[in-house]
Amino acid sequence: MQEDFKLGQLFSVQGKSALITGGSSGLGFNMAKGLLQNGVRVIIASRSRGKCDSALAELQEFGNCIAICADVTDREQRRRLVSQVGELEAGNGLNILINNAGTNWGASLEDYPDQGFEKVVNTNLNAVFSLTRDLVPLLAKAGTIEDPARIINIGSMDGLQVPVVQRVPTFAYSASKAALHHLTRALAVDLASRHITVNAVAPGFFESKMTDHVLANYRQDIEADCPLGRIGQPAEIVGIIVYLASRAGNYTNGTVIPVDGGTSISKGARPWSGSAP
């Protein structure tokens, strides 16, 4: 039988279902929009009811989208989210889980508070593990050996190297993203036999609420640190998500893919110089 390598077959995600945490803004919103435009049924989750409603009003123009207000760091809200997704996707299971919700905290070592460190690790790592664990049965229901279910964790280039360009240390963020990358590998080994692949994307700087401050203050330095001389564009994060979720990504498992213009392999020369304004 002759193989069909046409782009429409290799990269099709038509008819799949996806849950995107932190899907009401930033990278998560762009991922949702991109998947909807390619025929995916998308559920976005966000802890803000207002952001959910606002995002849903825009995203529904592109396809079948549902918004669920839930804080993934709260055990009861997370349980409710899993239950609602289970009801919505009871027939065929969940094809794609994108763990995108995240937070950051910047402060000098002397001023870095315990609660800040705990908040970042709880959001960026602990909640990802718990939500993934609880959704495995629904993902396994959708996955097959020919077309596995997909877990895509949104890590960071800052989990690959020590970030300095924003001038203020982000100890918990870097540590949590590095841990998330390794959790991705561990889950990939554990879940492969259940026809679920697990990969991570490690973005560099893209425009989002989380990067508003550093881009406003240090954009020139950020662009200078990148071999391509610029920040990322929305299509460039959507593209890697579509690849990982499509037939083209069926055999990709346990990877951490930087989408940072080469920044994570070229930077490190700039020292911190005081606190951010």
Contacts in CASP RR format, 6 or more apart in sequence:
PFRMAT RR
TARGET T0000
AUTHOR 0000-0000-0000
METHOD contacts of the structure
MODEL  1
MQEDFKLGQLFSVQGKSALITGGSSGLGFNMAKGLLQNGVRVIIASRSRG
KCDSALAELQEFGNCIAICADVTDREQRRRLVSQVGELEAGNGLNILINN
AGTNWGASLEDYPDQGFEKVVNTNLNAVFSLTRDLVPLLAKAGTIEDPAR
IINIGSMDGLQVPVVQRVPTFAYSASKAALHHLTRALAVDLASRHITVNA
VAPGFFESKMTDHVLANYRQDIEADCPLGRIGQPAEIVGIIVYLASRAGN
YTNGTVIPVDGGTSISKGARPWSGSAP
9 247 0 8 1.000
10 246 0 8 1.000
10 247 0 8 1.000
10 248 0 8 1.000
11 242 0 8 1.000
11 243 0 8 1.000
11 246 0 8 1.000
11 247 0 8 1.000
11 248 0 8 1.000
12 38 0 8 1.000
12 246 0 8 1.000
12 247 0 8 1.000
13 35 0 8 1.000
13 38 0 8 1.000
13 39 0 8 1.000
13 40 0 8 1.000
13 96 0 8 1.000
13 242 0 8 1.000
13 245 0 8 1.000
13 246 0 8 1.000
14 38 0 8 1.000
14 39 0 8 1.000
14 40 0 8 1.000
15 39 0 8 1.000
15 40 0 8 1.000
15 41 0 8 1.000
16 39 0 8 1.000
16 40 0 8 1.000
16 41 0 8 1.000
16 95 0 8 1.000
16 96 0 8 1.000
16 245 0 8 1.000
17 40 0 8 1.000
17 41 0 8 1.000
17 42 0 8 1.000
17 43 0 8 1.000
17 88 0 8 1.000
17 89 0 8 1.000
17 92 0 8 1.000
17 93 0 8 1.000
17 94 0 8 1.000
17 95 0 8 1.000
17 96 0 8 1.000
17 142 0 8 1.000
18 32 0 8 1.000
18 35 0 8 1.000
18 40 0 8 1.000
18 41 0 8 1.000
18 42 0 8 1.000
18 43 0 8 1.000
18 94 0 8 1.000
18 95 0 8 1.000
18 96 0 8 1.000
18 97 0 8 1.000
18 98 0 8 1.000
18 245 0 8 1.000
19 42 0 8 1.000
19 43 0 8 1.000
19 44 0 8 1.000
19 45 0 8 1.000
19 85 0 8 1.000
19 94 0 8 1.000
19 96 0 8 1.000
19 97 0 8 1.000
19 98 0 8 1.000
19 135 0 8 1.000
20 28 0 8 1.000
20 31 0 8 1.000
20 32 0 8 1.000
20 35 0 8 1.000
20 42 0 8 1.000
20 43 0 8 1.000
20 44 0 8 1.000
20 45 0 8 1.000
20 98 0 8 1.000
20 100 0 8 1.000
21 45 0 8 1.000
21 46 0 8 1.000
21 72 0 8 1.000
21 98 0 8 1.000
21 99 0 8 1.000
21 100 0 8 1.000
21 101 0 8 1.000
21 131 0 8 1.000
22 28 0 8 1.000
22 44 0 8 1.000
22 45 0 8 1.000
22 46 0 8 1.000
22 100 0 8 1.000
22 101 0 8 1.000
22 102 0 8 1.000
23 29 0 8 1.000
23 31 0 8 1.000
23 32 0 8 1.000
23 44 0 8 1.000
23 45 0 8 1.000
23 46 0 8 1.000
23 55 0 8 1.000
23 100 0 8 1.000
23 101 0 8 1.000
24 44 0 8 1.000
24 46 0 8 1.000
24 48 0 8 1.000
24 51 0 8 1.000
24 52 0 8 1.000
24 54 0 8 1.000
24 55 0 8 1.000
24 67 0 8 1.000
25 46 0 8 1.000
25 51 0 8 1.000
25 55 0 8 1.000
25 208 0 8 1.000
25 209 0 8 1.000
26 206 0 8 1.000
26 207 0 8 1.000
26 208 0 8 1.000
26 209 0 8 1.000
26 210 0 8 1.000
27 100 0 8 1.000
27 154 0 8 1.000
27 203 0 8 1.000
27 206 0 8 1.000
27 208 0 8 1.000
27 237 0 8 1.000
28 44 0 8 1.000
28 98 0 8 1.000
28 100 0 8 1.000
28 154 0 8 1.000
29 44 0 8 1.000
29 55 0 8 1.000
29 59 0 8 1.000
30 234 0 8 1.000
30 237 0 8 1.000
30 238 0 8 1.000
31 98 0 8 1.000
31 100 0 8 1.000
31 237 0 8 1.000
31 238 0 8 1.000
31 241 0 8 1.000
32 42 0 8 1.000
32 44 0 8 1.000
32 55 0 8 1.000
32 59 0 8 1.000
32 65 0 8 1.000
33 59 0 8 1.000
33 62 0 8 1.000
33 238 0 8 1.000
34 62 0 8 1.000
34 238 0 8 1.000
34 241 0 8 1.000
34 242 0 8 1.000
35 42 0 8 1.000
35 96 0 8 1.000
35 238 0 8 1.000
35 241 0 8 1.000
35 242 0 8 1.000
35 245 0 8 1.000
36 42 0 8 1.000
36 59 0 8 1.000
36 62 0 8 1.000
36 63 0 8 1.000
36 64 0 8 1.000
36 65 0 8 1.000
37 62 0 8 1.000
37 63 0 8 1.000
38 242 0 8 1.000
39 63 0 8 1.000
39 64 0 8 1.000
40 95 0 8 1.000
40 96 0 8 1.000
40 245 0 8 1.000
41 64 0 8 1.000
41 65 0 8 1.000
42 59 0 8 1.000
42 63 0 8 1.000
42 64 0 8 1.000
42 65 0 8 1.000
42 66 0 8 1.000
43 65 0 8 1.000
43 66 0 8 1.000
43 67 0 8 1.000
43 68 0 8 1.000
43 85 0 8 1.000
43 88 0 8 1.000
44 52 0 8 1.000
44 55 0 8 1.000
44 56 0 8 1.000
44 59 0 8 1.000
44 65 0 8 1.000
44 66 0 8 1.000
44 67 0 8 1.000
44 68 0 8 1.000
45 52 0 8 1.000
45 67 0 8 1.000
45 68 0 8 1.000
45 69 0 8 1.000
45 70 0 8 1.000
45 72 0 8 1.000
45 81 0 8 1.000
45 101 0 8 1.000
46 52 0 8 1.000
46 55 0 8 1.000
46 67 0 8 1.000
46 69 0 8 1.000
46 70 0 8 1.000
46 101 0 8 1.000
47 69 0 8 1.000
47 70 0 8 1.000
47 71 0 8 1.000
47 72 0 8 1.000
47 77 0 8 1.000
48 69 0 8 1.000
49 69 0 8 1.000
52 67 0 8 1.000
52 68 0 8 1.000
52 69 0 8 1.000
53 67 0 8 1.000
55 67 0 8 1.000
56 65 0 8 1.000
56 66 0 8 1.000
56 67 0 8 1.000
59 65 0 8 1.000
59 67 0 8 1.000
66 88 0 8 1.000
68 81 0 8 1.000
68 84 0 8 1.000
68 85 0 8 1.000
70 77 0 8 1.000
70 78 0 8 1.000
70 80 0 8 1.000
70 81 0 8 1.000
71 77 0 8 1.000
71 78 0 8 1.000
72 78 0 8 1.000
72 81 0 8 1.000
72 101 0 8 1.000
72 123 0 8 1.000
72 127 0 8 1.000
72 128 0 8 1.000
72 130 0 8 1.000
72 131 0 8 1.000
73 122 0 8 1.000
73 123 0 8 1.000
73 126 0 8 1.000
73 127 0 8 1.000
75 130 0 8 1.000
78 127 0 8 1.000
78 130 0 8 1.000
78 131 0 8 1.000
78 134 0 8 1.000
79 134 0 8 1.000
81 131 0 8 1.000
82 131 0 8 1.000
82 134 0 8 1.000
82 135 0 8 1.000
82 138 0 8 1.000
85 94 0 8 1.000
85 135 0 8 1.000
85 138 0 8 1.000
86 93 0 8 1.000
86 94 0 8 1.000
86 138 0 8 1.000
89 138 0 8 1.000
89 142 0 8 1.000
91 141 0 8 1.000
92 141 0 8 1.000
92 142 0 8 1.000
93 138 0 8 1.000
93 139 0 8 1.000
93 141 0 8 1.000
93 142 0 8 1.000
93 149 0 8 1.000
94 135 0 8 1.000
94 138 0 8 1.000
94 139 0 8 1.000
94 141 0 8 1.000
94 142 0 8 1.000
94 149 0 8 1.000
95 139 0 8 1.000
95 142 0 8 1.000
95 143 0 8 1.000
95 149 0 8 1.000
95 150 0 8 1.000
95 245 0 8 1.000
96 149 0 8 1.000
96 150 0 8 1.000
96 151 0 8 1.000
96 152 0 8 1.000
96 245 0 8 1.000
97 131 0 8 1.000
97 132 0 8 1.000
97 135 0 8 1.000
97 139 0 8 1.000
97 149 0 8 1.000
97 150 0 8 1.000
97 151 0 8 1.000
97 152 0 8 1.000
98 152 0 8 1.000
98 154 0 8 1.000
98 241 0 8 1.000
99 128 0 8 1.000
99 131 0 8 1.000
99 132 0 8 1.000
99 151 0 8 1.000
99 152 0 8 1.000
99 153 0 8 1.000
99 154 0 8 1.000
100 154 0 8 1.000
101 123 0 8 1.000
101 127 0 8 1.000
102 123 0 8 1.000
102 124 0 8 1.000
102 154 0 8 1.000
102 210 0 8 1.000
103 119 0 8 1.000
103 120 0 8 1.000
103 123 0 8 1.000
103 124 0 8 1.000
103 210 0 8 1.000
104 120 0 8 1.000
104 170 0 8 1.000
104 172 0 8 1.000
104 173 0 8 1.000
104 210 0 8 1.000
105 112 0 8 1.000
105 116 0 8 1.000
105 117 0 8 1.000
105 119 0 8 1.000
105 120 0 8 1.000
105 170 0 8 1.000
105 172 0 8 1.000
105 173 0 8 1.000
106 112 0 8 1.000
106 168 0 8 1.000
106 169 0 8 1.000
106 170 0 8 1.000
106 171 0 8 1.000
106 173 0 8 1.000
106 276 0 8 1.000
107 113 0 8 1.000
107 168 0 8 1.000
107 169 0 8 1.000
108 168 0 8 1.000
108 169 0 8 1.000
108 274 0 8 1.000
108 275 0 8 1.000
109 169 0 8 1.000
109 171 0 8 1.000
112 169 0 8 1.000
112 171 0 8 1.000
112 172 0 8 1.000
116 172 0 8 1.000
117 171 0 8 1.000
117 172 0 8 1.000
119 172 0 8 1.000
120 172 0 8 1.000
120 173 0 8 1.000
120 176 0 8 1.000
121 172 0 8 1.000
121 175 0 8 1.000
121 176 0 8 1.000
121 179 0 8 1.000
123 176 0 8 1.000
124 155 0 8 1.000
124 172 0 8 1.000
124 173 0 8 1.000
124 176 0 8 1.000
124 177 0 8 1.000
124 180 0 8 1.000
125 176 0 8 1.000
125 179 0 8 1.000
125 180 0 8 1.000
125 183 0 8 1.000
128 153 0 8 1.000
128 180 0 8 1.000
128 183 0 8 1.000
129 183 0 8 1.000
132 151 0 8 1.000
132 187 0 8 1.000
136 191 0 8 1.000
136 194 0 8 1.000
136 196 0 8 1.000
139 149 0 8 1.000
139 151 0 8 1.000
139 191 0 8 1.000
139 194 0 8 1.000
139 196 0 8 1.000
140 149 0 8 1.000
140 194 0 8 1.000
140 195 0 8 1.000
140 196 0 8 1.000
142 149 0 8 1.000
143 149 0 8 1.000
143 194 0 8 1.000
143 195 0 8 1.000
143 196 0 8 1.000
144 195 0 8 1.000
145 195 0 8 1.000
146 250 0 8 1.000
147 247 0 8 1.000
147 250 0 8 1.000
148 192 0 8 1.000
148 195 0 8 1.000
148 196 0 8 1.000
148 197 0 8 1.000
148 250 0 8 1.000
148 253 0 8 1.000
149 195 0 8 1.000
149 196 0 8 1.000
149 197 0 8 1.000
150 196 0 8 1.000
150 197 0 8 1.000
150 198 0 8 1.000
150 199 0 8 1.000
150 244 0 8 1.000
150 245 0 8 1.000
151 187 0 8 1.000
151 191 0 8 1.000
151 196 0 8 1.000
151 197 0 8 1.000
151 198 0 8 1.000
151 199 0 8 1.000
152 199 0 8 1.000
152 200 0 8 1.000
152 201 0 8 1.000
152 241 0 8 1.000
152 244 0 8 1.000
152 245 0 8 1.000
153 180 0 8 1.000
153 181 0 8 1.000
153 183 0 8 1.000
153 184 0 8 1.000
153 198 0 8 1.000
153 199 0 8 1.000
153 200 0 8 1.000
153 201 0 8 1.000
154 200 0 8 1.000
154 201 0 8 1.000
154 203 0 8 1.000
155 177 0 8 1.000
155 180 0 8 1.000
155 181 0 8 1.000
155 200 0 8 1.000
155 201 0 8 1.000
155 202 0 8 1.000
155 203 0 8 1.000
155 256 0 8 1.000
156 173 0 8 1.000
156 174 0 8 1.000
156 177 0 8 1.000
156 202 0 8 1.000
156 203 0 8 1.000
156 204 0 8 1.000
157 163 0 8 1.000
157 202 0 8 1.000
157 203 0 8 1.000
157 204 0 8 1.000
157 258 0 8 1.000
157 260 0 8 1.000
157 263 0 8 1.000
157 264 0 8 1.000
158 170 0 8 1.000
158 173 0 8 1.000
158 174 0 8 1.000
158 177 0 8 1.000
158 204 0 8 1.000
159 174 0 8 1.000
159 175 0 8 1.000
159 177 0 8 1.000
159 178 0 8 1.000
159 181 0 8 1.000
159 202 0 8 1.000
160 178 0 8 1.000
160 181 0 8 1.000
160 202 0 8 1.000
160 256 0 8 1.000
160 258 0 8 1.000
160 264 0 8 1.000
161 264 0 8 1.000
161 267 0 8 1.000
161 268 0 8 1.000
162 174 0 8 1.000
162 268 0 8 1.000
163 170 0 8 1.000
163 173 0 8 1.000
163 174 0 8 1.000
164 267 0 8 1.000
164 268 0 8 1.000
164 270 0 8 1.000
164 271 0 8 1.000
164 272 0 8 1.000
165 214 0 8 1.000
165 218 0 8 1.000
165 221 0 8 1.000
165 222 0 8 1.000
165 225 0 8 1.000
165 267 0 8 1.000
165 270 0 8 1.000
166 214 0 8 1.000
166 217 0 8 1.000
166 218 0 8 1.000
166 222 0 8 1.000
166 276 0 8 1.000
167 217 0 8 1.000
167 218 0 8 1.000
167 272 0 8 1.000
167 273 0 8 1.000
167 274 0 8 1.000
167 275 0 8 1.000
167 276 0 8 1.000
168 272 0 8 1.000
168 274 0 8 1.000
168 275 0 8 1.000
168 276 0 8 1.000
169 272 0 8 1.000
177 202 0 8 1.000
180 200 0 8 1.000
181 200 0 8 1.000
181 202 0 8 1.000
181 256 0 8 1.000
184 198 0 8 1.000
184 199 0 8 1.000
184 200 0 8 1.000
184 254 0 8 1.000
184 256 0 8 1.000
185 198 0 8 1.000
185 254 0 8 1.000
185 256 0 8 1.000
187 198 0 8 1.000
188 197 0 8 1.000
188 198 0 8 1.000
188 199 0 8 1.000
188 253 0 8 1.000
188 254 0 8 1.000
189 254 0 8 1.000
191 197 0 8 1.000
191 198 0 8 1.000
192 253 0 8 1.000
197 244 0 8 1.000
197 249 0 8 1.000
197 250 0 8 1.000
197 252 0 8 1.000
197 253 0 8 1.000
197 254 0 8 1.000
198 253 0 8 1.000
198 254 0 8 1.000
199 244 0 8 1.000
199 252 0 8 1.000
199 253 0 8 1.000
199 254 0 8 1.000
199 255 0 8 1.000
199 256 0 8 1.000
199 257 0 8 1.000
200 254 0 8 1.000
200 255 0 8 1.000
200 256 0 8 1.000
200 257 0 8 1.000
201 237 0 8 1.000
201 240 0 8 1.000
201 241 0 8 1.000
201 244 0 8 1.000
201 256 0 8 1.000
201 257 0 8 1.000
201 259 0 8 1.000
202 256 0 8 1.000
202 257 0 8 1.000
202 258 0 8 1.000
202 259 0 8 1.000
202 260 0 8 1.000
202 264 0 8 1.000
203 232 0 8 1.000
203 237 0 8 1.000
203 259 0 8 1.000
203 260 0 8 1.000
204 231 0 8 1.000
204 232 0 8 1.000
204 258 0 8 1.000
204 259 0 8 1.000
204 260 0 8 1.000
204 261 0 8 1.000
204 263 0 8 1.000
204 264 0 8 1.000
205 211 0 8 1.000
205 214 0 8 1.000
205 215 0 8 1.000
205 222 0 8 1.000
205 226 0 8 1.000
205 231 0 8 1.000
205 232 0 8 1.000
205 260 0 8 1.000
205 263 0 8 1.000
206 231 0 8 1.000
206 232 0 8 1.000
206 233 0 8 1.000
206 234 0 8 1.000
206 237 0 8 1.000
207 215 0 8 1.000
207 231 0 8 1.000
213 276 0 8 1.000
214 222 0 8 1.000
214 276 0 8 1.000
215 222 0 8 1.000
215 231 0 8 1.000
217 276 0 8 1.000
217 277 0 8 1.000
219 231 0 8 1.000
221 270 0 8 1.000
222 231 0 8 1.000
223 229 0 8 1.000
223 230 0 8 1.000
223 231 0 8 1.000
225 263 0 8 1.000
225 266 0 8 1.000
225 267 0 8 1.000
225 268 0 8 1.000
225 270 0 8 1.000
226 260 0 8 1.000
226 261 0 8 1.000
226 262 0 8 1.000
226 263 0 8 1.000
226 266 0 8 1.000
227 261 0 8 1.000
227 262 0 8 1.000
227 263 0 8 1.000
227 266 0 8 1.000
228 261 0 8 1.000
228 262 0 8 1.000
232 259 0 8 1.000
232 261 0 8 1.000
236 259 0 8 1.000
237 259 0 8 1.000
240 257 0 8 1.000
240 259 0 8 1.000
243 249 0 8 1.000
243 252 0 8 1.000
244 252 0 8 1.000
244 257 0 8 1.000
258 264 0 8 1.000
258 265 0 8 1.000
END
